[in-house]
Amino acid sequence: METMSANYEDRDTLFNFVVKEGNGVKGLIDSGISCVPQPFVQPLSERIATPNGQTCEAVQPIDISQLDGPCHTEVAKQIVEAAETLGFFQVVNHGVSVELLELLKMSAHEFFEQPPENKAVYLKEVSPSKLVKYGTSFVPEKEKAIEWKDYVSMLYTNDDEALQHWPLQCREVALDFLKSSMAMVKRIVEVLVEDVGVILEEERMNSLMGTKMVNMNYYPTCPSPELTIGVGRHSDMGMLTVLLQDGIGGLYVKVDNGDWLEIPPLNGALVINVGDTLQILSNGKYKSAEHRVRTTNIGSRVSVPIFTAPNPSEKIGPLPEVVERDGVARYKEVLFQDYMNNFFSQPHDGKKSLDFARAD
């Protein structure tokens, strides 16, 4: 470990310690810093004002178990309306046990609280598996200011590979989470596409949800939360994201008038949000939610998202039935691999990545 005398105000020194050597933001805090180093200080335009207590309608969770029952129409309507307006909603009775949700949060803490050298083995350049990647921020080498977040991402191929390659601390619970939430995710997608009059055959559905990844995010306690961000403004690139957040809070979604509203933590609930792919397929009817995460000084926050996205070889574009009804295609057809490459090539900047697929 570097000593306290290291100059973390110097971007190269900090970058080497935090990103390249894999100490992460956690290692920085553990080294005893008492103020935020300059490379993490966000420009004023990106800073998040101290919480003003504005929370949003996503407070009212949707009881997803009511789908296909007597209240199906009503619940389907709630899902459709949330996807059309906010792009975010919370669900309860989702089929993932509360015990598993608690274990997930505990194992996230367990992974990140290991000594840095145990996590650094999963740095992209050296990771023993192409399925597992540990790092800090989003694309720190290109960012004006680094995001205050360490993460580990686990790509799913099949159960055996997950249990063999994913980190020991979290492989079983992360795989259980993925498997126990997939039926719900597929059902939500079905409800959304049915509302635009489309029924996807199973093979197409599986291709559109063929990329599955479980991440664990760790936002260490921050000495000056008002100077930093946990995750910058962005939308997710895939179909739907399922998110477990702990009780600390800090997830914000942008609404039409430009305000940011907090998606408050609800014990036992999962957060669902629409990704760019679904916005493209629906020709803009469903909105991929622009969201961001603030940091906090009350404790270290963890969250566990599941990302579902198309296979890289899949072409994505507005569904023909929707284009016919709308009379115009708002997006062009793109190869998902190309969309993904563009998405990961630049720092977070709101929904700019969607421009890649906009019709000329």
Contacts in CASP RR format, 6 or more apart in sequence:
PFRMAT RR
TARGET T0000
AUTHOR 0000-0000-0000
METHOD contacts of the structure
MODEL  1
METMSANYEDRDTLFNFVVKEGNGVKGLIDSGISCVPQPFVQPLSERIAT
PNGQTCEAVQPIDISQLDGPCHTEVAKQIVEAAETLGFFQVVNHGVSVEL
LELLKMSAHEFFEQPPENKAVYLKEVSPSKLVKYGTSFVPEKEKAIEWKD
YVSMLYTNDDEALQHWPLQCREVALDFLKSSMAMVKRIVEVLVEDVGVIL
EEERMNSLMGTKMVNMNYYPTCPSPELTIGVGRHSDMGMLTVLLQDGIGG
LYVKVDNGDWLEIPPLNGALVINVGDTLQILSNGKYKSAEHRVRTTNIGS
RVSVPIFTAPNPSEKIGPLPEVVERDGVARYKEVLFQDYMNNFFSQPHDG
KKSLDFARAD
1 23 0 8 1.000
1 31 0 8 1.000
1 116 0 8 1.000
2 17 0 8 1.000
2 31 0 8 1.000
4 31 0 8 1.000
4 32 0 8 1.000
6 13 0 8 1.000
6 17 0 8 1.000
6 31 0 8 1.000
7 13 0 8 1.000
8 14 0 8 1.000
8 17 0 8 1.000
8 28 0 8 1.000
8 33 0 8 1.000
8 37 0 8 1.000
8 39 0 8 1.000
9 37 0 8 1.000
9 38 0 8 1.000
9 39 0 8 1.000
11 38 0 8 1.000
11 39 0 8 1.000
14 28 0 8 1.000
14 37 0 8 1.000
14 39 0 8 1.000
14 146 0 8 1.000
15 39 0 8 1.000
15 140 0 8 1.000
15 141 0 8 1.000
15 146 0 8 1.000
17 23 0 8 1.000
17 24 0 8 1.000
17 28 0 8 1.000
18 24 0 8 1.000
18 25 0 8 1.000
18 27 0 8 1.000
18 28 0 8 1.000
18 136 0 8 1.000
18 140 0 8 1.000
18 146 0 8 1.000
19 135 0 8 1.000
19 136 0 8 1.000
19 137 0 8 1.000
19 140 0 8 1.000
19 141 0 8 1.000
19 146 0 8 1.000
21 116 0 8 1.000
21 120 0 8 1.000
22 116 0 8 1.000
22 119 0 8 1.000
22 120 0 8 1.000
22 123 0 8 1.000
22 134 0 8 1.000
22 135 0 8 1.000
22 136 0 8 1.000
23 31 0 8 1.000
23 116 0 8 1.000
23 120 0 8 1.000
24 116 0 8 1.000
24 119 0 8 1.000
24 135 0 8 1.000
24 136 0 8 1.000
24 150 0 8 1.000
25 40 0 8 1.000
25 136 0 8 1.000
25 148 0 8 1.000
25 149 0 8 1.000
25 150 0 8 1.000
25 218 0 8 1.000
25 219 0 8 1.000
25 220 0 8 1.000
26 112 0 8 1.000
26 113 0 8 1.000
26 116 0 8 1.000
26 150 0 8 1.000
26 218 0 8 1.000
26 220 0 8 1.000
26 300 0 8 1.000
27 116 0 8 1.000
28 37 0 8 1.000
28 220 0 8 1.000
29 220 0 8 1.000
29 221 0 8 1.000
33 223 0 8 1.000
34 223 0 8 1.000
35 223 0 8 1.000
35 224 0 8 1.000
36 222 0 8 1.000
36 223 0 8 1.000
36 224 0 8 1.000
36 227 0 8 1.000
36 228 0 8 1.000
39 145 0 8 1.000
39 146 0 8 1.000
40 145 0 8 1.000
40 146 0 8 1.000
40 148 0 8 1.000
40 227 0 8 1.000
40 228 0 8 1.000
41 145 0 8 1.000
41 227 0 8 1.000
41 228 0 8 1.000
42 145 0 8 1.000
42 227 0 8 1.000
42 228 0 8 1.000
42 229 0 8 1.000
43 144 0 8 1.000
43 145 0 8 1.000
46 145 0 8 1.000
46 229 0 8 1.000
46 232 0 8 1.000
46 233 0 8 1.000
47 226 0 8 1.000
47 227 0 8 1.000
47 229 0 8 1.000
48 225 0 8 1.000
48 226 0 8 1.000
48 229 0 8 1.000
48 252 0 8 1.000
48 260 0 8 1.000
48 292 0 8 1.000
48 294 0 8 1.000
49 226 0 8 1.000
50 225 0 8 1.000
50 226 0 8 1.000
51 250 0 8 1.000
51 262 0 8 1.000
51 294 0 8 1.000
53 262 0 8 1.000
54 259 0 8 1.000
54 260 0 8 1.000
54 261 0 8 1.000
54 262 0 8 1.000
55 261 0 8 1.000
55 262 0 8 1.000
55 263 0 8 1.000
55 264 0 8 1.000
56 86 0 8 1.000
56 88 0 8 1.000
56 253 0 8 1.000
56 255 0 8 1.000
56 261 0 8 1.000
56 262 0 8 1.000
56 263 0 8 1.000
57 86 0 8 1.000
58 82 0 8 1.000
58 86 0 8 1.000
58 88 0 8 1.000
58 89 0 8 1.000
58 90 0 8 1.000
58 253 0 8 1.000
58 261 0 8 1.000
58 263 0 8 1.000
58 264 0 8 1.000
58 271 0 8 1.000
59 90 0 8 1.000
59 264 0 8 1.000
59 266 0 8 1.000
60 90 0 8 1.000
61 89 0 8 1.000
61 90 0 8 1.000
61 91 0 8 1.000
61 92 0 8 1.000
61 266 0 8 1.000
61 269 0 8 1.000
62 75 0 8 1.000
62 78 0 8 1.000
62 79 0 8 1.000
62 82 0 8 1.000
62 89 0 8 1.000
62 90 0 8 1.000
62 91 0 8 1.000
62 92 0 8 1.000
63 75 0 8 1.000
63 91 0 8 1.000
63 92 0 8 1.000
63 93 0 8 1.000
64 75 0 8 1.000
64 91 0 8 1.000
64 92 0 8 1.000
64 93 0 8 1.000
64 94 0 8 1.000
64 184 0 8 1.000
64 187 0 8 1.000
64 188 0 8 1.000
65 93 0 8 1.000
65 94 0 8 1.000
65 95 0 8 1.000
66 72 0 8 1.000
66 74 0 8 1.000
66 75 0 8 1.000
66 93 0 8 1.000
67 75 0 8 1.000
67 76 0 8 1.000
67 187 0 8 1.000
67 191 0 8 1.000
68 187 0 8 1.000
76 191 0 8 1.000
76 194 0 8 1.000
76 195 0 8 1.000
78 89 0 8 1.000
79 89 0 8 1.000
79 188 0 8 1.000
79 191 0 8 1.000
79 192 0 8 1.000
80 191 0 8 1.000
80 192 0 8 1.000
80 195 0 8 1.000
82 88 0 8 1.000
82 89 0 8 1.000
83 89 0 8 1.000
83 192 0 8 1.000
83 274 0 8 1.000
83 278 0 8 1.000
83 286 0 8 1.000
83 287 0 8 1.000
84 285 0 8 1.000
84 286 0 8 1.000
84 287 0 8 1.000
85 256 0 8 1.000
85 287 0 8 1.000
86 253 0 8 1.000
86 255 0 8 1.000
86 287 0 8 1.000
86 289 0 8 1.000
87 253 0 8 1.000
87 273 0 8 1.000
87 274 0 8 1.000
87 286 0 8 1.000
87 287 0 8 1.000
87 288 0 8 1.000
87 289 0 8 1.000
88 253 0 8 1.000
88 263 0 8 1.000
88 271 0 8 1.000
88 272 0 8 1.000
88 273 0 8 1.000
88 274 0 8 1.000
88 289 0 8 1.000
88 291 0 8 1.000
89 271 0 8 1.000
89 272 0 8 1.000
89 273 0 8 1.000
90 263 0 8 1.000
90 266 0 8 1.000
90 269 0 8 1.000
90 270 0 8 1.000
90 271 0 8 1.000
90 272 0 8 1.000
91 184 0 8 1.000
91 269 0 8 1.000
91 270 0 8 1.000
91 272 0 8 1.000
92 266 0 8 1.000
92 268 0 8 1.000
92 269 0 8 1.000
94 181 0 8 1.000
94 184 0 8 1.000
94 269 0 8 1.000
94 270 0 8 1.000
95 180 0 8 1.000
95 181 0 8 1.000
95 184 0 8 1.000
96 177 0 8 1.000
96 180 0 8 1.000
96 181 0 8 1.000
96 184 0 8 1.000
96 270 0 8 1.000
97 180 0 8 1.000
98 268 0 8 1.000
100 173 0 8 1.000
100 176 0 8 1.000
100 177 0 8 1.000
100 180 0 8 1.000
101 244 0 8 1.000
101 268 0 8 1.000
101 270 0 8 1.000
103 173 0 8 1.000
104 170 0 8 1.000
104 173 0 8 1.000
104 174 0 8 1.000
104 177 0 8 1.000
104 244 0 8 1.000
104 304 0 8 1.000
105 244 0 8 1.000
105 246 0 8 1.000
105 302 0 8 1.000
105 304 0 8 1.000
107 169 0 8 1.000
107 170 0 8 1.000
107 173 0 8 1.000
107 174 0 8 1.000
107 216 0 8 1.000
108 170 0 8 1.000
108 216 0 8 1.000
108 217 0 8 1.000
108 218 0 8 1.000
108 302 0 8 1.000
108 303 0 8 1.000
108 304 0 8 1.000
109 218 0 8 1.000
109 300 0 8 1.000
109 302 0 8 1.000
110 169 0 8 1.000
110 170 0 8 1.000
111 119 0 8 1.000
111 152 0 8 1.000
111 167 0 8 1.000
111 169 0 8 1.000
111 170 0 8 1.000
111 216 0 8 1.000
111 218 0 8 1.000
112 119 0 8 1.000
112 150 0 8 1.000
112 152 0 8 1.000
112 216 0 8 1.000
112 218 0 8 1.000
112 300 0 8 1.000
112 302 0 8 1.000
114 169 0 8 1.000
119 134 0 8 1.000
119 150 0 8 1.000
119 152 0 8 1.000
120 126 0 8 1.000
120 134 0 8 1.000
121 127 0 8 1.000
121 128 0 8 1.000
122 128 0 8 1.000
122 132 0 8 1.000
122 133 0 8 1.000
122 134 0 8 1.000
122 135 0 8 1.000
122 152 0 8 1.000
122 167 0 8 1.000
123 133 0 8 1.000
123 134 0 8 1.000
123 135 0 8 1.000
124 133 0 8 1.000
124 135 0 8 1.000
127 133 0 8 1.000
127 134 0 8 1.000
128 165 0 8 1.000
129 165 0 8 1.000
130 155 0 8 1.000
131 154 0 8 1.000
131 155 0 8 1.000
131 156 0 8 1.000
131 157 0 8 1.000
131 161 0 8 1.000
131 162 0 8 1.000
131 165 0 8 1.000
131 166 0 8 1.000
132 152 0 8 1.000
132 153 0 8 1.000
132 154 0 8 1.000
132 155 0 8 1.000
132 165 0 8 1.000
132 166 0 8 1.000
132 167 0 8 1.000
133 152 0 8 1.000
133 153 0 8 1.000
134 150 0 8 1.000
134 151 0 8 1.000
134 152 0 8 1.000
134 153 0 8 1.000
135 150 0 8 1.000
135 151 0 8 1.000
135 152 0 8 1.000
136 146 0 8 1.000
136 147 0 8 1.000
136 149 0 8 1.000
136 150 0 8 1.000
136 151 0 8 1.000
137 143 0 8 1.000
137 146 0 8 1.000
137 147 0 8 1.000
137 149 0 8 1.000
138 147 0 8 1.000
138 231 0 8 1.000
138 232 0 8 1.000
138 234 0 8 1.000
138 347 0 8 1.000
138 348 0 8 1.000
139 344 0 8 1.000
139 345 0 8 1.000
139 346 0 8 1.000
139 347 0 8 1.000
140 146 0 8 1.000
140 147 0 8 1.000
142 346 0 8 1.000
142 347 0 8 1.000
143 347 0 8 1.000
144 347 0 8 1.000
145 228 0 8 1.000
145 229 0 8 1.000
147 228 0 8 1.000
147 229 0 8 1.000
147 230 0 8 1.000
147 231 0 8 1.000
147 232 0 8 1.000
147 348 0 8 1.000
148 219 0 8 1.000
148 220 0 8 1.000
148 222 0 8 1.000
148 228 0 8 1.000
148 229 0 8 1.000
148 230 0 8 1.000
148 295 0 8 1.000
149 217 0 8 1.000
149 218 0 8 1.000
149 219 0 8 1.000
149 230 0 8 1.000
149 231 0 8 1.000
149 293 0 8 1.000
150 217 0 8 1.000
150 218 0 8 1.000
150 220 0 8 1.000
151 215 0 8 1.000
151 216 0 8 1.000
151 217 0 8 1.000
151 218 0 8 1.000
152 167 0 8 1.000
152 170 0 8 1.000
152 215 0 8 1.000
152 216 0 8 1.000
153 213 0 8 1.000
153 214 0 8 1.000
153 215 0 8 1.000
154 162 0 8 1.000
154 166 0 8 1.000
154 167 0 8 1.000
154 170 0 8 1.000
154 171 0 8 1.000
154 174 0 8 1.000
154 213 0 8 1.000
154 214 0 8 1.000
154 215 0 8 1.000
154 216 0 8 1.000
155 211 0 8 1.000
155 212 0 8 1.000
155 213 0 8 1.000
156 162 0 8 1.000
156 175 0 8 1.000
156 178 0 8 1.000
156 212 0 8 1.000
156 213 0 8 1.000
156 214 0 8 1.000
159 175 0 8 1.000
159 179 0 8 1.000
162 171 0 8 1.000
162 174 0 8 1.000
162 175 0 8 1.000
163 171 0 8 1.000
163 172 0 8 1.000
163 175 0 8 1.000
165 171 0 8 1.000
166 174 0 8 1.000
166 175 0 8 1.000
170 216 0 8 1.000
174 214 0 8 1.000
174 216 0 8 1.000
174 304 0 8 1.000
175 214 0 8 1.000
177 214 0 8 1.000
177 244 0 8 1.000
177 304 0 8 1.000
177 306 0 8 1.000
178 212 0 8 1.000
178 214 0 8 1.000
178 306 0 8 1.000
181 242 0 8 1.000
181 270 0 8 1.000
181 306 0 8 1.000
182 212 0 8 1.000
184 242 0 8 1.000
185 209 0 8 1.000
185 240 0 8 1.000
185 242 0 8 1.000
185 272 0 8 1.000
185 306 0 8 1.000
185 308 0 8 1.000
186 205 0 8 1.000
186 209 0 8 1.000
188 240 0 8 1.000
188 272 0 8 1.000
189 200 0 8 1.000
189 205 0 8 1.000
189 208 0 8 1.000
189 209 0 8 1.000
189 239 0 8 1.000
189 240 0 8 1.000
189 278 0 8 1.000
190 199 0 8 1.000
190 200 0 8 1.000
190 205 0 8 1.000
192 278 0 8 1.000
192 282 0 8 1.000
192 286 0 8 1.000
193 199 0 8 1.000
193 200 0 8 1.000
193 281 0 8 1.000
193 282 0 8 1.000
193 319 0 8 1.000
196 282 0 8 1.000
196 285 0 8 1.000
196 319 0 8 1.000
196 321 0 8 1.000
196 322 0 8 1.000
196 325 0 8 1.000
197 321 0 8 1.000
198 319 0 8 1.000
198 321 0 8 1.000
198 322 0 8 1.000
200 208 0 8 1.000
207 310 0 8 1.000
207 311 0 8 1.000
207 314 0 8 1.000
208 239 0 8 1.000
208 277 0 8 1.000
208 281 0 8 1.000
208 310 0 8 1.000
208 314 0 8 1.000
208 316 0 8 1.000
209 239 0 8 1.000
209 308 0 8 1.000
209 309 0 8 1.000
209 310 0 8 1.000
210 308 0 8 1.000
210 309 0 8 1.000
210 310 0 8 1.000
210 311 0 8 1.000
210 314 0 8 1.000
211 238 0 8 1.000
211 307 0 8 1.000
211 308 0 8 1.000
211 309 0 8 1.000
211 310 0 8 1.000
211 311 0 8 1.000
211 312 0 8 1.000
212 306 0 8 1.000
212 307 0 8 1.000
212 308 0 8 1.000
212 309 0 8 1.000
213 306 0 8 1.000
213 307 0 8 1.000
213 309 0 8 1.000
214 304 0 8 1.000
214 305 0 8 1.000
214 306 0 8 1.000
214 307 0 8 1.000
215 304 0 8 1.000
215 305 0 8 1.000
215 307 0 8 1.000
216 302 0 8 1.000
216 303 0 8 1.000
216 304 0 8 1.000
217 231 0 8 1.000
217 302 0 8 1.000
217 303 0 8 1.000
217 304 0 8 1.000
217 305 0 8 1.000
218 300 0 8 1.000
218 301 0 8 1.000
218 302 0 8 1.000
219 230 0 8 1.000
219 293 0 8 1.000
219 295 0 8 1.000
219 296 0 8 1.000
219 300 0 8 1.000
219 301 0 8 1.000
219 302 0 8 1.000
219 303 0 8 1.000
220 300 0 8 1.000
221 296 0 8 1.000
221 297 0 8 1.000
221 298 0 8 1.000
221 299 0 8 1.000
221 300 0 8 1.000
222 228 0 8 1.000
222 295 0 8 1.000
222 296 0 8 1.000
222 297 0 8 1.000
223 297 0 8 1.000
224 297 0 8 1.000
225 294 0 8 1.000
225 295 0 8 1.000
225 296 0 8 1.000
225 297 0 8 1.000
228 295 0 8 1.000
229 292 0 8 1.000
229 293 0 8 1.000
229 294 0 8 1.000
229 295 0 8 1.000
230 292 0 8 1.000
230 293 0 8 1.000
230 294 0 8 1.000
230 295 0 8 1.000
231 291 0 8 1.000
231 292 0 8 1.000
231 293 0 8 1.000
231 348 0 8 1.000
232 292 0 8 1.000
232 293 0 8 1.000
232 348 0 8 1.000
232 350 0 8 1.000
233 254 0 8 1.000
233 290 0 8 1.000
233 291 0 8 1.000
233 292 0 8 1.000
233 348 0 8 1.000
233 349 0 8 1.000
233 350 0 8 1.000
234 290 0 8 1.000
234 291 0 8 1.000
234 292 0 8 1.000
234 348 0 8 1.000
234 349 0 8 1.000
234 350 0 8 1.000
234 351 0 8 1.000
234 353 0 8 1.000
235 275 0 8 1.000
235 276 0 8 1.000
235 279 0 8 1.000
235 288 0 8 1.000
235 289 0 8 1.000
235 290 0 8 1.000
235 291 0 8 1.000
235 350 0 8 1.000
235 351 0 8 1.000
235 353 0 8 1.000
235 354 0 8 1.000
236 273 0 8 1.000
236 275 0 8 1.000
236 276 0 8 1.000
236 288 0 8 1.000
236 289 0 8 1.000
236 307 0 8 1.000
237 275 0 8 1.000
237 276 0 8 1.000
237 277 0 8 1.000
237 309 0 8 1.000
237 339 0 8 1.000
237 340 0 8 1.000
237 343 0 8 1.000
237 353 0 8 1.000
238 275 0 8 1.000
238 276 0 8 1.000
238 277 0 8 1.000
238 278 0 8 1.000
238 307 0 8 1.000
238 308 0 8 1.000
238 309 0 8 1.000
238 310 0 8 1.000
239 275 0 8 1.000
239 277 0 8 1.000
239 278 0 8 1.000
239 308 0 8 1.000
239 309 0 8 1.000
239 310 0 8 1.000
240 272 0 8 1.000
240 273 0 8 1.000
240 274 0 8 1.000
240 275 0 8 1.000
240 278 0 8 1.000
240 308 0 8 1.000
241 272 0 8 1.000
241 273 0 8 1.000
241 275 0 8 1.000
241 305 0 8 1.000
241 306 0 8 1.000
241 307 0 8 1.000
241 308 0 8 1.000
242 270 0 8 1.000
242 271 0 8 1.000
242 272 0 8 1.000
242 305 0 8 1.000
242 306 0 8 1.000
242 308 0 8 1.000
243 251 0 8 1.000
243 270 0 8 1.000
243 271 0 8 1.000
243 272 0 8 1.000
243 273 0 8 1.000
243 303 0 8 1.000
243 304 0 8 1.000
243 305 0 8 1.000
243 306 0 8 1.000
244 270 0 8 1.000
244 271 0 8 1.000
244 303 0 8 1.000
244 304 0 8 1.000
244 305 0 8 1.000
245 251 0 8 1.000
245 263 0 8 1.000
245 265 0 8 1.000
245 271 0 8 1.000
245 301 0 8 1.000
245 303 0 8 1.000
246 265 0 8 1.000
246 301 0 8 1.000
246 302 0 8 1.000
246 303 0 8 1.000
247 265 0 8 1.000
247 267 0 8 1.000
247 301 0 8 1.000
248 265 0 8 1.000
248 296 0 8 1.000
248 298 0 8 1.000
248 299 0 8 1.000
248 301 0 8 1.000
249 262 0 8 1.000
249 264 0 8 1.000
249 265 0 8 1.000
249 296 0 8 1.000
249 301 0 8 1.000
250 262 0 8 1.000
250 293 0 8 1.000
250 294 0 8 1.000
250 296 0 8 1.000
250 301 0 8 1.000
251 262 0 8 1.000
251 263 0 8 1.000
251 271 0 8 1.000
251 291 0 8 1.000
251 293 0 8 1.000
251 303 0 8 1.000
252 260 0 8 1.000
252 261 0 8 1.000
252 262 0 8 1.000
252 263 0 8 1.000
252 291 0 8 1.000
252 292 0 8 1.000
252 293 0 8 1.000
252 294 0 8 1.000
253 260 0 8 1.000
253 261 0 8 1.000
253 263 0 8 1.000
253 273 0 8 1.000
253 289 0 8 1.000
253 290 0 8 1.000
253 291 0 8 1.000
254 260 0 8 1.000
254 289 0 8 1.000
254 290 0 8 1.000
254 291 0 8 1.000
254 292 0 8 1.000
255 261 0 8 1.000
260 292 0 8 1.000
263 271 0 8 1.000
263 291 0 8 1.000
273 288 0 8 1.000
273 289 0 8 1.000
273 291 0 8 1.000
274 286 0 8 1.000
274 287 0 8 1.000
274 288 0 8 1.000
274 289 0 8 1.000
275 288 0 8 1.000
275 289 0 8 1.000
276 288 0 8 1.000
276 339 0 8 1.000
276 343 0 8 1.000
276 351 0 8 1.000
276 353 0 8 1.000
276 354 0 8 1.000
276 357 0 8 1.000
277 309 0 8 1.000
277 310 0 8 1.000
277 316 0 8 1.000
277 336 0 8 1.000
277 339 0 8 1.000
278 286 0 8 1.000
278 288 0 8 1.000
279 286 0 8 1.000
279 287 0 8 1.000
279 288 0 8 1.000
279 354 0 8 1.000
280 316 0 8 1.000
280 317 0 8 1.000
280 318 0 8 1.000
280 331 0 8 1.000
280 354 0 8 1.000
280 357 0 8 1.000
281 316 0 8 1.000
281 317 0 8 1.000
281 318 0 8 1.000
281 319 0 8 1.000
281 322 0 8 1.000
282 318 0 8 1.000
282 319 0 8 1.000
282 322 0 8 1.000
283 318 0 8 1.000
283 319 0 8 1.000
283 322 0 8 1.000
283 323 0 8 1.000
283 326 0 8 1.000
283 328 0 8 1.000
283 329 0 8 1.000
283 330 0 8 1.000
283 331 0 8 1.000
284 318 0 8 1.000
284 330 0 8 1.000
284 331 0 8 1.000
285 322 0 8 1.000
288 351 0 8 1.000
288 354 0 8 1.000
290 350 0 8 1.000
290 351 0 8 1.000
292 348 0 8 1.000
293 303 0 8 1.000
309 336 0 8 1.000
309 340 0 8 1.000
310 316 0 8 1.000
310 336 0 8 1.000
311 336 0 8 1.000
312 335 0 8 1.000
312 336 0 8 1.000
312 337 0 8 1.000
312 340 0 8 1.000
313 335 0 8 1.000
313 336 0 8 1.000
313 337 0 8 1.000
314 335 0 8 1.000
314 336 0 8 1.000
315 333 0 8 1.000
315 334 0 8 1.000
315 335 0 8 1.000
315 336 0 8 1.000
316 333 0 8 1.000
316 334 0 8 1.000
316 335 0 8 1.000
316 336 0 8 1.000
316 339 0 8 1.000
316 357 0 8 1.000
317 329 0 8 1.000
317 331 0 8 1.000
317 332 0 8 1.000
317 333 0 8 1.000
317 334 0 8 1.000
317 357 0 8 1.000
318 326 0 8 1.000
318 329 0 8 1.000
318 330 0 8 1.000
318 331 0 8 1.000
323 329 0 8 1.000
328 359 0 8 1.000
329 359 0 8 1.000
330 358 0 8 1.000
330 359 0 8 1.000
331 357 0 8 1.000
331 358 0 8 1.000
331 359 0 8 1.000
332 357 0 8 1.000
332 358 0 8 1.000
332 359 0 8 1.000
332 360 0 8 1.000
334 356 0 8 1.000
334 357 0 8 1.000
338 356 0 8 1.000
339 353 0 8 1.000
339 356 0 8 1.000
339 357 0 8 1.000
342 353 0 8 1.000
342 356 0 8 1.000
343 353 0 8 1.000
343 356 0 8 1.000
346 352 0 8 1.000
346 353 0 8 1.000
END
